[in-house]
């Protein structure tokens, strides 16, 4: 099927949920009394660390590949790890080859997983320009179809299924979200979440969590225009990528705000998740909870959905 290069409609997000739901896990919602008491609100965690390939990225990859013509034999992308793993896995499932341009500072656990799923890796410098150039090289060398990691409405539609699925789970428990907080890097998950909230839970406020050392989305929202990422410095390796053009266009009128947090606060949130929820997540994943701890006044007495984006970590 073809998928137009414009903001997905409600019907297209519903279609994505049907397609993606046939291939990925329905990940659990978890709660912690200790966290609720510490924050003064009801926090419900959507645990995409339990997803296929270890992150929400499997959803976007599955949906993007479902839109391709059968004769397309290979796909290519650039990724610091999670999208590369997801695309390699989804390509393997559909009988295709995946080629991935990977920055040379990516975590080894993510490189190993990409290779295990059959992905062929081309290392490049850890800059946006180098990643894009390496992707173009792969496309030209192999005749592969490019599947960007986030700045693509097929990816946005696929990632919207995290919120759609969590919303149905919450409503089965008699809960309605007052707010949702997700991490923002390239913005595919964040844009998909914002659209799904607008269509399916319009009273839900949409917040982004972002590291202080990689805060291009926060700066862009203040400036009223998309600004470049400048020398990202954060332990949240999955959030070092600048916000995508399409995704910023989706988020600018829909975000309640961007909540910036320090690396120390991210580490603190990781400890809370490990000790209270008894699960392992990667630093990027802990950014939304770190934001709740830094800005608790925004969420008092609310029911808050926190998206835990992935669990691929070196240790």
N, C-alpha and C positions, 0 to 999 in steps of 0.2 A: 504494500500500500504506500501511497505517497503521503508525505506529511509536510504541510506548508511552513515556510519560514516566517511565521508570525505568532503572536501570543496565543497559546492553546486555549480553546474554548472549554466550557464545562463538559460538554459531550466528549471532547478529546481526552480530557483527564479521566473520565469514567471509562473510556475505551482502554486507556493505559493501565488502569487498575485491573481490568479484566485480563489483558494480555500478560502483564507482569505477574499477576497472582497465580498463573499457571506454572511459573518457573522458579519462583523464589520462596523463601520461608515467610510465614506469617509470624513475625518476631513478637516476643512478649512485651507486655507493659509491666513494669515493676514499680513498687513504692517502698519507701522507708519511713517508719514512724519517727526515727531519729532526725532525718532530714526535714520532714514536715515540721517538727517541733522547733528545730533550729532556725527555720526560715519563716515560720508563721503562715504557711500556706500549704496546700495539697499539691505535691509534685508527683507527676506521673511520667515515668521514663520509658520512652520507646526505644527498645534495645536493639539497634541495628548492628551491634557488635556480634550478634548471633546470626547475622544474615549470611547467605552464600558469599564466599570470598572474604567474609569478615567485615563488610561495610555496606551501607546503603547504595553504593555505586553499582551494585549488581542490577538494581532496578532500572537505572537509566540505560545501562548497556544492553540489557535484554530488550527494552522497548525500542531503542535506536536500531538494533539489528533486525527487529521484527518488521521494520519499515523498508528494508532493503529488498531489491529484486533478487530472486534465487541465483541468478548467474553471477552475482558479485561474490568472488571467491576469497577475498582478503580485505582486512580492515586495518587502519593505522590510527594511532593517536599519540599524544604526549601526556605524560603523567608522572607525578612524584611517587605513585605506588598504587593507591586504591582503585582509581579508574583503570589503570593498566591491568591490574589483576582481574577486575570485573570484565573488561573487554576481552581479555584472553580467555577467560572462562566462558563467556557468552559466545565467543567465536568458536571455541571448541565444541560447545553444545550444538551449534548450527552447522558444523562441518567446514568452518572457515579458518584461515590463518590470520593471526594477529601480529602486527609489528608495532613496537612501542618505543618512542623516544623518551628516555628517562634521565633526569638531572643526576649528575654524578655524586650528589650528596644525599640521595634517597636512602631510606633505611634498608639494610640488607635483607631483613625479613620480607619486605615487599618485593625486592628484586627476585628473591628465591621463589616466591609464590607466582610471580608472573611467568617465570620459566617453567614451573611445575604445570601450569595451565597451558603450556605450549606456546607462550609468547616469545617472539624474537626481539631482543633488546638492542637499541642503539643508544649508548651513553652520550650525553651532551652537557654543556655548561649549564649551571643552575640559574639561567635568566630566561625571561619570557621570550626574548628574541631568539635565543639559541634553541629553545624548545620548539618554537614555531618553524624555524629553519630546518631542524632535524626531522620534524614531521613531514614537511614538504619533500625532503630528501627521500623519506620512506615511501611516500605516495608515488614519486616519480620512478624510484628504483623497482617497485613491486607492482605498480598499477593498482594500489590498494585504495579503498574508499575511506576517506577521512571521517573519523567519528570524534569530534572534539570532546574534551573531558567535562566541559560545563557550559560553554557559550553556544548552545544548540537547543532549539525548542523541543527536539525529540528527547534529549536528556532531561530537560526541565519537566516535561510531561511524565517521564518515567520516575523521576525523583518525587513528584507530587504524591505518589502512591504511599510514601511513608506517612504523611499526614492523613490521607484518606483512610488508610488502614487503622491508624491509631484512633482516629475519630470514631470509627465504628466500634472499636474495642472499648473506648471510654463510654460510649452511649449504652453499651450492653451492661455497664456497671452503674448506669444512672448518672454519669458525670458529663458535664459540658465544659470545654476549655474556655476560660476567660482570657488566657494568653498562651502563646507557644513561643519557645525560645530555641533557636537552632544556630549552629556555627556557620559563619560565612567566610569563604575563601574566594573561589571562582564564582560561587553564587548559584550553582545549579540546584542544590537542595533548598537553598533559601528562597529562590524564585518559585520553585515548585510548591514549597510550603505556603508562600504568600498567596499564590493563585488558588490553591486548594482551600485555604482558609476563606478567601473572598467568596468562592463559589459555594462551599459546603458548611461554613461556620462563620458567617459575616460579622458576628459580634466578638470574635476572637481577635485580640490584639497580637500582632506579629512583631517579634523582637529578634534582632540578630546579635549574637555574641561574637566578639572579634578580639584577637590579641592586640595589645598596645603596640607591639613591634611589627605588626603587619596590618595596619589600620586604614587601608586605602578606602574601604567602603564607608567608614565613619567620616573620613575627610571628604569623600565624594558627596555624601549626603549633605554635609554642611555647605560645600561649595555649589551644590546644585548642578554639578556636572561630573562626569566620570574622570577621576584623576588616576595617574599611574601608581602602581606599587613601587616604593622606593626602598631598596636594600632591606628586605624583610628579615627581621631577627626575632625568632620565637621558637620555643620548643615544639609548638604546634605545627609540625612540618606539613600537614595537609592543608594548612590555611595560608601558606606563603605565596599563593598565586593571587594575582590581581583580579578584581571583579570583572566579569565578562560584560561586553557591550549590551547584549540582549538582556542579561540578567539585571544589570543596573536599571535598564528601562522598565523592567517589571517591578523592581523593588522601590524605586524612587517615590512613587505615589502610594505605596502600600505598606511600607515599614512604619511601625510605631517609633522605632529608634534603634540605634546601634549601641550596644553596651560593651565598652572596652575593658579588658582585664589584663593584668600583668602575668608574666610567666610564674611568679611565686603563687599567685592566686589560682592559676591552672593546676599547679602541683598540689595545692591544698584541696582543690575539687577532686583531683584524681584519688587522693587518700580517702575522701568521703565516699566516693563511688566504690572503691575497693573494700573499705571497712563496713559500710552500711548496706550496700547492695550485694557485696561478695562477688563482684565480677571484674574482669580486666578490660580496660578500654585504652585507647591511645590518647595522647595529650589533646589533639584537636577536638576530640569527643567531649572532653571535660569543660570546654570553654563555656557552654551555656550554663552549667551549674555554677561555675565560678562567677558568672554574671549575676546569678540570683543571689549569691552570697555578698557580692559587692554592692548590689542595688536592691536590697530586700524591700525597701519602701514602695517600690513599684508593684509588688506582687502580694501584699498583705491580704490574707483571707481569701485569696483566689485559688482556683484550680488551674495549675500550670502544666502544660505538656512540654517536656524537655526531650529533644531528640538527641540520643546518644548515637553518633554517626558511625563509629567503627571501633574495632578492637585489634587492629594490626600494629603491633608494637614490638620493638627489639627486646624489651624487658620491662 
